[in-house]
């Protein structure tokens, strides 16, 4: 087992990793920008190293500074969390080259799945179903027209190196294709330094279903069920559930068996999440995230497993120690992502938290780095808390979430807590009758 782990991240996920390390008896090193000098992940770490000014590119994306911090503190492993460098194959390679362990998949698999075209090609070769679309990158408008005519409009143009909804455009007819194609390429080049795009059939009422997996270096692969992440705004997840109210047990079993078989053949290692669109009883693979997901707590709640602890164990060379038949599922879990944003305009609201009161009680969990007096900086993602509830049934989980949201008090800044109150009270949500397009219509943006 590792002696000391450097956590190359900030905020609630850095705290989450620290907690797992503490329970394993592992010392932690926090890295931070000057803007995060008083952040909770810095205050609670065994050691802390400032790695640069507020801008992420000069701090949390500064590979040289992070590796230097790991070296001078004697860390023998680095956990990247999510975001920042978590899916950077070059960073994973450099960590290993410096004699430390990268707590995540191999650089090869990070690179493969980071290129969405390569990921789809790999999964198709393993028998995983895909959304109809181009077989690879679409080099020009003429080819784009041919693909769109073949799969029929509407179509979705997506950046090969994309994420977070960037480099993505919908063309509902031939007259819209040129602007959508050029717009997607321009945004992809600006966001990712890579203007390669591909085309998929645009599904009009899909759900976004993802499957959590763990794989060790001894050929063992298990899944921990699905999460429904269909409640999205501008391709950003807002609320997630485990499991999905739309699936049958037979569908869950088939999805899990097919996905784990594919990853076993691929030789995948550590945590990963396969993402699918689901419509009319059919699943279609869209991408794989080679890291811990923001929404991992709801899986932990229904499976009673510490996914971060398992990541660390696997990276140290340990076997999983259990098979698929040993994984049990209990009840239902819901997560609300609480952002420092105006709940109506969705404009970020950095500033000083003057008062903070977290909800509690049976089945309620808060993952957050907030505290009274903390200044939410304007330089990073606006998510400041995750409110997670677990209950024996979905209906009781909704009731518990409603109660927990009413208890949650953050003063000094605006947050999206009021939006989540509206969502859980919506008849469509309570009925489980929603798709990835529902929330944007609900909020009117």
C-alpha positions in Angstrom: 0.0 0.0 0.0 1.1 3.6 -0.6 2.7 5.7 2.1 1.8 9.2 0.9 -0.5 10.3 -1.9 -0.5 13.8 -3.5 -4.0 14.9 -4.5 -3.8 16.9 -7.8 -7.1 18.6 -7.3 -9.1 21.0 -5.1 -12.5 21.4 -3.4 -14.8 18.7 -2.4 -13.2 15.9 -4.5 -9.8 16.6 -2.8 -11.5 16.3 0.5 -13.2 13.1 -0.6 -9.9 11.5 -1.5 -8.3 12.7 1.7 -11.0 10.9 3.7 -10.3 7.6 1.9 -6.6 8.0 2.5 -7.1 8.7 6.2 -9.1 5.5 6.6 -6.3 3.6 4.8 -3.6 5.2 7.0 -2.1 7.0 4.1 -0.6 10.5 4.5 -1.9 13.2 2.0 -0.3 16.2 0.2 -2.6 19.0 -0.9 -1.6 21.2 -3.8 -3.3 24.6 -4.1 -3.3 27.9 -6.0 -2.8 31.2 -4.2 -6.6 31.6 -4.4 -7.1 28.4 -2.5 -4.7 29.1 0.4 -7.5 28.9 3.0 -9.5 26.1 1.3 -10.7 23.2 3.4 -8.6 20.6 1.4 -5.5 22.6 2.3 -6.4 23.0 5.9 -7.1 19.3 6.4 -4.2 17.8 4.5 -1.0 16.5 6.2 1.1 18.7 4.0 0.3 21.4 1.5 2.3 23.0 -1.4 1.4 26.1 -3.3 1.8 25.4 -7.0 0.9 28.8 -8.6 -1.4 31.7 -9.1 -5.2 31.5 -9.4 -5.5 30.6 -13.0 -5.9 26.8 -13.5 -3.4 26.7 -16.3 -0.8 28.1 -13.9 -1.6 25.9 -11.0 -3.9 22.8 -11.2 -2.9 22.2 -14.8 0.8 23.0 -14.2 2.3 19.5 -14.6 5.8 20.6 -13.7 4.7 22.3 -10.5 2.6 19.3 -9.4 5.4 16.8 -10.1 7.8 18.9 -8.3 5.5 19.1 -5.3 5.1 15.3 -5.3 8.9 14.9 -5.5 9.8 17.3 -2.7 7.2 15.8 -0.4 8.1 12.2 -1.1 4.7 11.2 -2.4 4.7 7.7 -4.0 1.4 8.1 -5.8 -0.8 10.9 -7.3 -4.6 10.8 -7.4 -6.0 13.2 -10.0 -9.7 13.3 -8.9 -11.9 14.4 -11.8 -11.4 17.3 -14.2 -8.1 19.1 -14.5 -5.4 16.5 -15.4 -7.5 13.4 -14.6 -7.8 12.3 -18.2 -4.5 13.6 -19.5 -2.6 10.6 -20.8 0.7 12.6 -21.0 0.4 13.5 -17.3 -0.3 9.8 -16.4 2.8 8.8 -18.3 5.0 11.5 -16.6 3.8 10.4 -13.2 4.9 6.9 -13.9 8.2 8.1 -15.5 9.0 9.9 -12.2 8.7 6.7 -10.2 5.3 7.4 -8.8 2.0 5.6 -9.4 -0.9 7.3 -11.2 -4.1 6.3 -9.5 -6.2 5.6 -12.5 -6.2 3.8 -15.8 -3.1 3.3 -18.0 -2.1 6.2 -20.2 -2.9 4.0 -23.2 -6.5 3.6 -22.2 -6.9 7.3 -21.2 -5.7 8.3 -24.7 -7.9 5.8 -26.4 -11.1 6.8 -24.6 -10.1 10.5 -24.6 -10.5 10.4 -28.4 -14.2 9.8 -28.8 -13.7 8.4 -32.3 -11.1 5.9 -31.1 -13.3 5.0 -28.2 -16.3 4.3 -30.4 -14.1 2.2 -32.8 -12.8 0.2 -29.9 -16.2 -0.5 -28.4 -17.7 -1.3 -31.7 -15.0 -3.9 -32.3 -16.0 -5.5 -28.9 -19.7 -5.7 -29.8 -20.9 -2.7 -27.9 -23.8 -0.9 -29.8 -23.3 2.6 -31.0 -25.4 5.5 -32.1 -25.6 5.5 -36.0 -23.1 7.9 -37.5 -19.8 8.4 -39.2 -17.2 5.7 -39.0 -14.5 8.2 -38.0 -13.7 11.9 -38.3 -15.5 13.9 -40.9 -12.9 15.9 -42.8 -15.0 18.3 -44.8 -18.5 19.6 -45.4 -19.1 17.4 -48.5 -18.4 14.3 -46.4 -20.6 15.7 -43.6 -23.5 16.1 -46.1 -23.1 12.5 -47.3 -23.1 11.1 -43.7 -26.1 13.2 -42.7 -28.1 12.2 -45.8 -27.4 8.5 -45.0 -28.4 8.5 -41.3 -31.1 11.2 -41.9 -31.7 14.4 -40.1 -31.5 15.7 -37.3 -27.8 15.0 -36.8 -25.4 15.9 -34.0 -21.8 17.1 -34.8 -19.4 16.4 -32.0 -15.8 17.2 -31.2 -13.6 14.1 -31.2 -11.7 15.5 -28.2 -14.7 17.1 -26.7 -16.4 17.2 -23.3 -18.8 19.3 -21.3 -20.9 20.1 -24.4 -18.2 22.0 -26.1 -17.7 21.5 -29.8 -21.2 20.2 -30.2 -23.9 21.4 -32.6 -27.3 20.1 -33.9 -28.3 20.3 -37.5 -32.0 19.6 -37.9 -32.0 20.0 -41.7 -29.6 20.2 -44.6 -29.9 24.0 -44.5 -28.4 24.1 -41.0 -25.6 21.6 -41.6 -22.9 24.0 -42.9 -23.2 26.5 -40.0 -23.4 23.6 -37.4 -20.3 21.9 -39.0 -18.2 25.0 -39.1 -19.3 26.1 -35.6 -18.5 22.7 -34.0 -15.0 22.7 -35.6 -14.2 26.3 -34.6 -15.3 25.7 -31.0 -13.5 22.3 -30.8 -10.3 24.0 -32.1 -10.5 26.7 -29.5 -11.4 24.4 -26.6 -9.3 21.4 -27.3 -6.7 22.4 -29.9 -8.2 19.8 -32.1 -10.9 20.5 -34.7 -11.7 16.9 -35.6 -15.4 16.2 -35.5 -17.7 13.3 -36.1 -21.4 12.9 -36.8 -24.1 11.0 -35.0 -27.8 10.6 -35.4 -29.5 13.1 -33.0 -31.9 11.2 -30.8 -35.0 13.3 -29.9 -35.9 11.8 -26.5 -33.0 9.7 -25.1 -32.0 9.2 -21.5 -28.4 9.4 -20.4 -27.4 6.2 -18.7 -24.0 5.5 -17.4 -22.4 2.3 -15.9 -19.8 2.4 -13.1 -17.1 -0.2 -13.4 -13.9 -1.2 -11.5 -11.2 -3.4 -12.9 -8.0 -4.6 -11.3 -4.7 -5.6 -13.0 -5.4 -9.3 -12.5 -8.2 -9.5 -15.1 -11.2 -9.0 -12.7 -13.9 -6.6 -13.8 -17.1 -5.8 -11.9 -19.9 -3.2 -12.4 -21.8 -1.3 -9.7 -25.0 -0.6 -11.6 -26.2 2.3 -13.6 -26.8 6.0 -12.9 -29.4 8.0 -14.7 -27.8 11.4 -15.6 -30.5 12.7 -17.9 -31.3 15.9 -16.0 -28.9 18.2 -17.8 -28.6 21.8 -18.8 -26.4 22.7 -21.7 -24.9 19.2 -21.6 -24.0 19.7 -17.9 -25.4 17.3 -15.4 -27.6 18.8 -12.7 -29.2 15.9 -10.8 -28.5 12.1 -11.0 -30.2 9.0 -9.7 -29.0 5.4 -9.0 -30.6 3.4 -10.4 -32.6 4.6 -13.4 -36.4 4.7 -13.1 -36.6 3.8 -16.8 -34.8 0.4 -16.8 -35.9 -3.1 -16.0 -33.7 -5.6 -14.1 -33.1 -7.6 -17.2 -31.9 -4.5 -19.1 -29.5 -3.7 -16.2 -28.1 -7.2 -16.1 -27.5 -7.2 -19.9 -25.9 -3.8 -19.9 -23.6 -4.7 -17.1 -22.6 -8.1 -18.5 -21.8 -6.7 -22.0 -19.9 -3.8 -20.7 -17.7 -5.7 -18.3 -17.0 -8.4 -20.9 -15.8 -5.6 -23.3 -13.5 -4.0 -20.7 -12.1 -7.4 -19.7 -11.1 -8.0 -23.3 -9.7 -4.5 -23.5 -7.5 -5.1 -20.4 -8.8 -2.0 -18.7 -7.7 -1.1 -15.1 -9.0 1.0 -12.3 -12.3 3.0 -12.3 -14.2 3.9 -15.4 -17.7 4.9 -16.5 -19.3 3.9 -19.8 -21.9 6.4 -21.0 -24.9 5.4 -23.2 -27.9 7.0 -24.7 -31.1 5.0 -24.1 -34.2 5.3 -26.2 -37.0 2.8 -27.2 -35.4 0.0 -25.2 -32.0 0.3 -26.9 -28.6 1.4 -25.6 -26.0 3.2 -27.7 -22.5 3.8 -26.4 -21.3 7.4 -26.6 -18.1 7.7 -24.6 -16.1 6.4 -21.6 -14.8 8.5 -18.7 -11.5 7.1 -17.5 -11.7 8.6 -14.0 -13.9 9.0 -11.0 -17.2 10.7 -11.7 -18.6 13.6 -9.9 -21.7 11.6 -9.2 -19.9 8.5 -7.8 -21.5 9.0 -4.3 -24.9 7.7 -5.4 -23.3 4.5 -6.5 -21.5 4.2 -3.2 -24.8 4.7 -1.4 -26.7 1.9 -3.2 -23.8 -0.5 -3.2 -22.1 0.3 0.1 -18.7 0.5 -1.5 -16.0 3.2 -1.2 -15.0 3.7 -4.8 -12.0 5.9 -4.0 -10.7 3.4 -1.6 -11.0 0.7 -4.3 -9.2 3.0 -6.8 -6.3 3.3 -4.4 -6.2 -0.5 -3.6 -6.3 -1.4 -7.3 -3.5 1.1 -8.1 -1.3 -0.5 -5.4 -1.6 -3.8 -7.2 -4.3 -5.5 -5.0 -7.0 -7.7 -6.5 -10.6 -6.6 -6.2 -11.3 -9.6 -3.9 -14.9 -10.0 -5.0 -16.9 -11.1 -8.0 -20.0 -9.7 -9.7 -22.3 -12.0 -7.7 -21.0 -10.4 -4.5 -22.2 -6.9 -5.5 -25.6 -6.1 -3.9 -27.8 -3.1 -4.6 -30.0 -1.5 -1.9 -32.6 1.2 -2.3 -32.4 4.3 -4.3 -30.0 7.3 -4.2 -30.3 10.9 -5.7 -27.6 13.5 -6.0 -28.2 17.3 -6.5 -25.2 19.3 -7.7 -25.3 22.6 -5.8 -23.6 25.4 -7.8 -22.6 28.9 -6.8 -24.9 30.3 -9.5 -28.0 32.4 -9.7 -30.9 29.8 -9.8 -32.7 31.8 -12.5 -30.0 33.3 -14.7 -27.3 30.7 -14.0 -24.7 33.4 -13.8 -21.8 32.4 -11.4 -21.9 34.0 -8.0 -18.5 33.9 -6.4 -18.1 35.6 -3.0 -18.0 35.2 0.7 -20.1 32.5 2.4 -21.4 34.3 5.5 -23.3 31.4 6.9 -23.4 27.7 6.2 -25.7 25.0 7.6 -25.6 21.5 6.1 -28.6 19.2 6.3 -28.3 15.9 8.2 -30.3 12.9 9.4 -30.7 9.4 8.2 -29.6 8.7 4.7 -28.2 12.2 4.0 -24.7 12.9 2.8 -22.9 16.2 2.0 -19.7 16.3 -0.1 -18.6 19.9 0.1 -15.6 22.1 1.0 -17.7 25.1 2.0 -17.6 26.7 5.5 -18.8 29.9 7.0 -16.3 32.6 6.0 -15.0 30.8 2.9 -14.6 32.9 -0.2 -15.8 31.0 -3.3 -13.2 32.0 -6.0 -14.3 33.0 -9.5 -11.6 31.0 -11.2 -12.9 27.4 -11.2 -16.0 25.3 -11.7 -19.0 26.7 -9.9 -20.1 23.5 -8.1 -19.7 24.0 -4.4 -21.5 21.0 -2.9 -23.2 17.7 -3.6 -26.2 16.8 -1.7 -26.8 13.0 -1.7 -29.7 11.1 -0.2 -30.4 7.4 0.1 -33.7 5.6 1.0 -35.3 2.2 0.6 -37.4 3.4 -2.4 -37.3 6.2 -5.0 -40.4 7.8 -3.5 -38.9 8.0 -0.1 -35.6 9.2 -1.6 -37.5 12.1 -3.2 -39.2 12.9 0.1 -35.8 12.8 1.9 -34.2 15.1 -0.8 -37.0 17.6 -0.5 -36.5 17.7 3.3 -32.7 18.0 3.0 -33.0 20.8 0.5 -35.2 22.7 2.9 -32.6 22.3 5.6 -29.6 23.3 3.5 -28.7 27.0 4.1 -25.9 28.8 2.3 -25.9 32.6 2.8 -23.7 35.3 1.3 -23.9 33.9 -2.2 -26.7 32.7 -4.4 -26.8 28.9 -5.1 -29.0 26.6 -7.2 -30.7 25.1 -4.1 -34.0 26.7 -5.2 -33.8 25.1 -8.6 -33.4 21.7 -7.1 -36.5 22.3 -4.9 -38.4 23.0 -8.1 -37.1 19.9 -9.8 -38.0 17.4 -7.1 -41.5 18.9 -6.9 -42.0 18.6 -10.7 -44.6 15.9 -11.6 -42.4 14.7 -14.4 -39.5 14.1 -12.1 -41.6 12.4 -9.5 -43.0 10.1 -12.2 -39.5 9.4 -13.6 -40.7 10.6 -16.9 -37.9 12.8 -18.3 -35.2 12.8 -21.0 -32.0 14.7 -21.5 -34.0 17.5 -23.1 -36.6 17.9 -20.3 -34.7 20.2 -17.9 -33.8 22.9 -20.4 -37.5 23.2 -21.3 -38.4 23.2 -17.6 -36.1 26.1 -16.8 -36.7 27.8 -20.1 -33.1 28.1 -21.2 
